[in-house]
């Protein structure tokens, strides 16, 4: 599933390509990908609108249309691709947004867990208010993390992945951040000292920033807005490396399941 670095990479690509573009035609080929409106109403809300900006909130791509916003959540296998009219369609095209200048914004999704929807200002405020702190913002401080985590007994990895607390951190980067911080993913969140919380906050910031620099992590489905793979997978220290030697101490890395998701860690380095 695309996490913050993958979505941020796509957003930065589209932010240089879409502002000022006018939407011409919208074709919904897979109606189940659209939320909140019937396909015809969804298309009508977009047709003729001009793109003002492209931003990210949590794991969502947010296209500003002046008073309304198109929100795209990629789910597990979604791709949002820029293309020229006439180029071959991707194999699982779900929504095509044709721009007046001949380009197209194409939403492709093999498993169709992603969603697109349009919101006005009031709905946007409600949606935004239900999301947690952005981990690359000034609000994500060691002090905030220590105080907030101190109110919960859930394992720290599960806590980090709760989008109502911290947004954008999923399975890959939670495992990687905790390895960098030297914190056992099984630790109850409220057992972290102030020093450990500071290491976790720094680990989260570092791994997300590094992954953005390499344009995200591709195992199978993720592609940027140009259809290219991310380059961070080879730089992962622990994720999907169960049984391999720890890059720090050589101890075999461990795998366990937390909240239905695989966690990878070093039982020697992470306490």
N, C-alpha and C positions, 0 to 999 in steps of 0.2 A: 504494500500500500504506500503510495507517495506520502512523504512526510514533509516537514517544513522546507528543507533544502530543495527538494524536487519542485514543490509548488513555487517557491521563491525564484528558482531559476526560470521557470516558465513565465512568471509574472514580469521579471526583468526583461525577458525577451519581448513579450507582448507590449510592455510599456514603451519600447522603442519603435514599435510597429503600428499600433492601433490608434493612439490619440489623433483625433481629427478625422478619422475614417467614418463614413456614413454607411449605415446598414441598409442594404437593398432588400433582398429576399431571405426568408428563413424557411428551411425545409426540415421538418421533424420526421425522421424516418423511423425512429423508435420512440413511440409516445410514452413508454414507461420511464424514460430518462428525464422527463419534464415533470416538475412538481408545481403545485399551486394554481396552474391554469391548464385548460384544455390546449392541445397543440396549436389550434388555430388562434386562440387568444394569446398564447405565448408568442407566436410569430408576429401577431399584430402589435404587441407591446414593444417589440424590438424594431420592426420595420420603420425606416425613416429616421431612426435615432442616430445621433452622432456620439462617438466614443470620446469621453472627456479624459479619462485616465484608467489605468489598470493598477490594482493594488492587491495585497494579500491580507487576509485575516484568518489566522489559524491555518488550516490546510485547504482553504478556499481561495479561488481566484475570483476577484471582485472587479467587475468592469463597470465603471461609472458612466452613466448615460445622462446625467443632468436631471436630478430629481428622482431617478430610479437607478437601480443597480441590477446587473446580471451577475448572479453568483453561480460559479461552477465548482462542484466538488468531484474530484476524480475517482472517488471510491477506491477500488483495488486495482483496476486495470485501465482506467481512463487515460486518454491522451487528448490534449488540445493543440491542434496543429495548424500552422499557417500554410496556405497553398495558393497556387494560381488557378484560376478557373480553367478547366480542361485537363488538369493533371489527374492521373489515375486516383480513384477514391481508395481510401484504406479499406481493409477487409471487413471491418465492423463499424462502419460509419453510422452514427446515431442522429446527429444534428449537423446541418450545414448552414452557416451564416454567411451569405454572399454580401460582399462589400461593393459599394458603387464604383470603386476603382478597379474591379476585376479580380481582386484577391478574395480568398475564402478562409473563414475560420471553421475548422472541422473538428467535431467532437467524436472520437472513436472509443469504443469500450467493448471489450470481448465479453466480460462477465456481467456488464450492465448494472453494477452496484453504484455507479456515479449518478449525480443529479445536477440538473440545471434549473434555476428558477429566477424570477424577477421580483424584486421587492421595492416598495416605496420607502420613504424616509422613516415612517413609524415602524414598519416591519423590520427595517434594517436596524434601528435602535434596539428593538427587542432582541433580535438575533445576536447582535454584537454584545449586548449586555449579558447574555447567557454564556459567553465564552470567557476563558481564563486569561491569565497574563501572557503577553507575548515574551518569549524567552530572550529575544534580542533587543528588547526595549529597556528603557531606564527603570521601569517598574520592577524588573526581575533582578532584585538585589539579594545578596547573601542573607541580609537581615529579614527581608520578606520571606525568603524560602525557609529559613529557620523557624520563624514564627508560624507560618502557615503549615508547614510539615509537622510542627510540634503539636498540632491539634488532631493528628490522625495516627492511627495504629496500623494502617495498611502498609504492606511492603513498599519501600521507597521507589522501586521501579514502577509498580502499579500506580503509585501516587503521581509520579512524573508523567504518566501516560493519560491521566484524567484530564480531558480537554476543558473541564470546568475549572481546573486549577491552573494548569500550564498548557498552552496550546502548541500544536505542531510537533510535539515530541512523541514519536511512535516507538515501535519495538526495536528497530535497528539502533536509533540514536540514544535511546534510554540505556540500552546495554553498553554502548560505547562510552557514553558520558560517565556512567558509574565505574567503568574500568579505569578511565582517566582519573577519576576522583579517588579510587582505591576504596570504594564503599560497596559492601556486599548487597546485592539487589534484594535479598530476603529481609534485610533489616527493617523493623517497624520504623515508619517515617519519624515518629516522635522520639526515637532514641538517638538521632543525629545531634552531635554537639555543634556549636556555632562554627567551629573550625571545619568540621566535616561538611556542614551545609554550604560553607563558602567554597569548598572544593567541588561539591556537586554543581553549584551554580556556575563555577568557572568551567567545569567539564562540559556542561550543557552548552554554554556559549561557544567554547572552543570547537567542539565537534560539529555543531551546526554551521559555524563560520567556515570551517575547513571544508565541509561537504558542499557548501554553496560555491566555494572557490573552484571545486572540481565538478560543478554542475550536477550534483546529486549522485545517487547510487542506483545503478541498474543491475538487477538480477535477471529479470525477464521482460517485464512490460513497460517500465517507465521510459519515456522519451521526452526530450525538451520540445519547444515549440517548432523546431526545425526538423524534428524526427530523429535527433541524434541521442546516443546513449550517454548516461552520466559516467563520470570517471572515478568515483570515490570507492567503488567496491573493493578494489585491490588494496586500499588503504585502511580497511576495517581491521581492527585489532582482535576483536573477539567474536563479533556477530557471525553466526553460521560456521564457526570454527571449532565446534565441540570435539574434544579428543586431540586437537593439535596442541603443540607446546605454547605456553604463554609467552608472548614476545618479550615480557619483562623478566620472568624467573624460570621459564622452561617447564613448569608444572603443567600437566595436561589440562586444558580448559574444560569446564563442565557445562552441561546443558540441563535445564530443568524447565518445567511448565508453570507459568504464573498467569492466572486469569485467562487460561486458554491459549497463551502465547509462549513461544520458546524464548528462554532467557539464556544468555551465554556469559560466563564470568570465570574468573580465576579464584579458586578457593584459598589460595595462598596470599595473593596480592590484595584481595578485596576483603575487608574486615567490617 
